[in-house]
Amino acid sequence: MTRNARMQEKRPTLCHADASAPEGSGASERARADNFCARAQSNAKRRATGARFEAHALAFLRRERLELVARNVHCRGGELDLVMRERDGTLVFVEVRARARPEFGGAAASVGWRKQQRVLRAARYFLATWRAADAGDEVRTPPACRFDVIAFESGRLVWLRDAFHAEAHDS
């Protein structure tokens, strides 16, 4: 038995696959493509929904007189939704979360220890690259930083200032 045949034998049938379809009929290939397409559509829908909530959060923070520094900062192992600056110069790293229903604690509760670690990792990356690009040869002290969460609970915006601290995660 070839390796490919063994792999096909172990692979579970996909939701659209006709288990009784004859070999070579193309049914399993179509089913595999359907599943990947559905996954891509649900990911695209989730990203679009997230972008809408981030836009609402950004508009709210601008009304509160915070200035946008960056948005959707990605690094290995982390991401920042919004990076804002207070009038006093404090950098505010904002995590935007939304939940349609309050089960499992709601949007704010979904920012657990692991998500906080990812935000902290991305914030450290952002500070390192931002200071290096901004300072040139000049040595600068890092600005004061704060970690906020904007949670949309059943459509209502809740702003949690200083939601967590980096010191609580240092070992």
VOTITOR-677024 format. One record per residue: x, y, z of N, C-alpha, C in turn; residue in one letter. Coordinates in steps of 0.1 Angstrom, whole numbers. Example, Ala and Ser with C-alpha at 12.3 -4.5 7.8 and 13.67 -1.06 7.14 Angstrom:
# residues 2
n.X n.Y n.Z ca.X ca.Y ca.Z c.X c.Y c.Z residu
132 -57 78 123 -45 78 132 -33 78 a
128 -22 71 137 -11 71 129 0 79 s
This chain:
# residues 171
n.X n.Y n.Z ca.X ca.Y ca.Z c.X c.Y c.Z residu
9 -12 0 0 0 0 9 12 0 m
6 22 -9 14 34 -9 11 43 2 t
20 53 4 19 63 15 6 71 13 r
3 75 0 -9 83 -3 -21 75 1 n
-21 62 -3 -33 54 0 -35 53 15 a
-24 51 23 -26 50 37 -31 63 43 r
-26 75 38 -31 88 42 -46 90 40 m
-50 85 28 -64 87 24 -73 78 33 q
-68 66 37 -75 57 45 -77 63 59 e
-67 70 65 -67 75 78 -75 88 79 k
-76 95 68 -83 108 68 -98 107 70 r
-104 114 79 -118 113 81 -126 119 69 p
-138 115 67 -146 120 56 -149 135 59 t
-150 143 49 -153 157 51 -168 159 51 l
-173 170 56 -187 172 58 -195 171 45 c
-189 175 34 -195 175 21 -192 163 13 h
-183 155 17 -179 143 10 -189 132 10 a
-191 126 -1 -200 114 -3 -191 102 0 d
-193 96 12 -184 85 16 -185 73 6 a
-196 72 -1 -197 61 -10 -193 65 -24 s
-188 77 -26 -184 81 -40 -172 72 -44 a
-173 68 -57 -162 59 -62 -149 67 -63 p
-138 60 -61 -124 66 -62 -123 73 -76 e
-117 85 -76 -115 92 -88 -126 99 -94 g
-138 99 -86 -149 107 -91 -148 122 -89 s
-139 126 -80 -137 140 -78 -145 145 -66 g
-154 137 -60 -162 141 -49 -154 146 -37 a
-144 138 -33 -136 142 -21 -128 154 -24 s
-123 156 -36 -116 168 -40 -125 181 -39 e
-137 179 -44 -147 190 -43 -150 193 -29 r
-152 183 -21 -155 185 -7 -144 192 1 a
-132 188 -2 -120 194 5 -120 209 1 r
-122 212 -12 -122 226 -17 -133 234 -10 a
-145 228 -9 -157 234 -2 -153 238 12 d
-147 229 19 -144 231 33 -134 243 35 n
-124 243 26 -114 254 27 -120 267 23 f
-129 267 13 -136 279 9 -145 284 21 c
-152 275 27 -161 279 38 -153 285 50 a
-141 279 52 -133 284 63 -127 298 60 r
-123 300 47 -118 313 43 -129 323 44 a
-142 320 40 -153 329 41 -156 333 55 q
-155 323 64 -158 326 78 -147 335 84 s
-134 332 80 -123 340 85 -124 355 79 n
-128 356 67 -130 369 61 -141 377 68 a
-152 370 71 -163 376 78 -159 381 92 k
-151 372 99 -147 375 112 -137 388 112 r
-128 388 102 -119 400 100 -127 412 98 r
-137 411 89 -146 423 86 -153 428 98 a
-158 419 106 -165 423 118 -156 429 128 t
-144 423 129 -134 429 138 -130 443 134 g
-128 445 121 -125 458 115 -135 468 118 a
-148 464 118 -159 474 121 -158 478 135 r
-156 468 144 -156 472 159 -143 480 162 f
-132 477 155 -120 485 157 -122 500 152 e
-130 501 141 -133 515 136 -142 522 146 a
-151 515 152 -160 522 163 -151 526 175 h
-142 517 179 -134 520 190 -125 532 187 a
-119 532 175 -110 543 171 -118 556 172 l
-130 556 166 -138 569 166 -141 573 180 a
-144 564 189 -146 567 203 -134 573 210 f
-122 567 208 -110 571 214 -106 585 209 l
-108 587 196 -105 601 191 -114 611 197 r
-127 608 199 -136 617 206 -131 620 220 r
-124 610 226 -119 612 240 -105 619 239 e
-101 624 227 -89 631 225 -76 623 226 r
-77 611 222 -65 603 220 -61 603 206 l
-48 603 203 -43 604 189 -38 590 185 e
-42 586 172 -38 573 167 -23 574 163 l
-16 564 168 -2 562 165 0 551 154 v
-7 539 157 -6 528 147 -18 519 150 a
-21 511 140 -32 501 141 -28 488 135 r
-33 477 140 -30 464 135 -15 461 134 n
-8 463 144 7 460 145 8 445 147 v
15 438 138 17 424 139 32 421 142 h
35 411 150 48 406 152 46 391 155 c
57 384 155 56 370 157 51 367 171 r
39 361 172 33 358 185 25 368 191 g
22 379 184 13 389 190 8 399 180 g
-2 407 184 -8 417 176 -14 428 184 e
-13 440 180 -19 452 187 -30 457 178 l
-42 458 183 -53 464 175 -51 479 173 d
-49 486 183 -47 501 182 -36 505 192 l
-28 515 187 -18 521 196 -22 536 195 v
-25 542 207 -30 555 208 -20 563 217 m
-21 576 216 -13 585 225 -22 595 232 r
-20 595 246 -28 605 254 -21 618 252 e
-28 629 256 -23 642 255 -10 644 263 r
-8 636 274 4 637 283 15 629 277 d
13 622 266 24 615 259 24 600 262 g
15 595 271 14 581 275 9 573 262 t
16 562 259 12 554 249 2 544 254 l
-9 542 247 -20 534 251 -22 523 241 v
-19 510 245 -21 499 237 -35 493 239 f
-43 493 229 -58 490 230 -61 477 224 v
-67 468 231 -72 455 226 -87 457 225 e
-92 454 213 -107 456 210 -113 442 210 v
-123 439 218 -130 426 218 -145 429 217 r
-151 419 210 -166 420 209 -172 406 210 a
-183 406 217 -191 393 218 -205 397 216 r
-212 389 209 -227 391 206 -235 387 219 a
-230 377 226 -237 372 238 -228 372 250 r
-233 373 262 -225 374 274 -220 360 279 p
-223 349 272 -218 336 277 -203 336 279 e
-199 328 289 -185 327 292 -178 340 296 f
-186 349 302 -180 361 308 -180 373 299 g
-183 372 286 -184 383 278 -170 387 271 g
-170 398 265 -159 403 257 -147 406 266 a
-149 413 277 -138 418 285 -131 405 292 a
-139 396 296 -134 384 302 -126 375 292 a
-128 378 279 -120 370 269 -106 374 268 s
-102 385 274 -88 389 274 -81 383 286 v
-78 370 285 -72 363 295 -57 364 296 g
-51 356 304 -36 357 306 -29 355 293 w
-33 345 285 -26 342 272 -27 354 262 r
-39 360 261 -41 371 252 -33 383 257 k
-32 385 270 -24 396 276 -9 394 273 q
-5 381 273 9 379 269 12 382 255 q
3 379 246 4 383 232 5 398 230 r
-4 405 237 -4 420 236 9 425 241 v
13 420 253 26 425 258 38 423 249 l
38 411 243 49 408 233 49 417 222 r
37 420 216 36 429 205 40 443 209 a
36 447 221 39 461 226 54 462 228 a
61 452 233 76 453 234 82 454 220 r
77 447 211 82 448 197 80 462 192 y
68 467 193 64 480 188 73 491 195 f
75 490 208 84 500 214 98 499 209 l
103 487 207 117 486 202 118 492 188 a
109 488 180 110 493 166 107 508 164 t
97 512 172 92 526 171 103 536 177 w
109 532 188 119 541 194 131 541 185 r
135 530 179 147 529 171 145 538 158 a
133 537 152 130 544 140 129 559 143 a
123 562 155 120 576 158 133 584 163 d
142 577 170 152 583 177 165 586 169 a
167 577 159 180 578 151 191 574 161 g
201 583 162 212 580 171 210 584 186 d
199 592 188 196 597 201 190 586 210 e
195 585 222 190 576 232 178 582 239 v
167 575 238 155 580 244 149 571 255 r
143 577 265 137 568 275 123 564 269 t
119 552 273 106 547 268 95 556 274 p
84 558 267 73 566 272 65 558 282 p
57 564 290 48 557 299 38 550 290 a
34 538 295 25 529 287 14 525 295 c
3 522 289 -9 517 295 -16 507 286 r
-22 497 292 -29 487 284 -44 487 287 f
-52 491 277 -66 493 278 -73 482 270 d
-86 479 274 -94 470 266 -107 478 263 v
-111 477 250 -124 482 247 -132 470 243 i
-143 468 251 -151 456 250 -165 460 245 a
-170 453 235 -183 456 230 -192 444 236 f
-200 447 246 -208 437 252 -222 439 247 e
-227 430 239 -241 431 234 -243 444 226 s
-233 449 219 -233 461 212 -230 474 219 g
-228 473 233 -225 485 241 -210 485 243 r
-204 497 241 -190 499 243 -186 501 258 l
-177 493 262 -171 494 276 -156 497 275 v
-152 508 281 -137 511 280 -131 508 294 w
-122 498 294 -115 494 306 -101 500 305 l
-99 512 312 -86 518 312 -77 510 322 r
-64 509 318 -55 502 326 -59 488 330 d
-64 481 320 -70 468 322 -60 457 328 a
-48 458 324 -38 449 329 -24 456 329 f
-14 451 336 -1 457 338 10 447 333 h
20 452 327 31 444 323 38 438 335 a
39 445 346 46 440 358 40 427 363 e
27 426 362 20 414 367 24 401 359 a
30 403 347 34 392 338 48 389 339 h
56 398 344 71 395 345 74 385 356 d
82 375 352 85 365 362 98 368 369 s
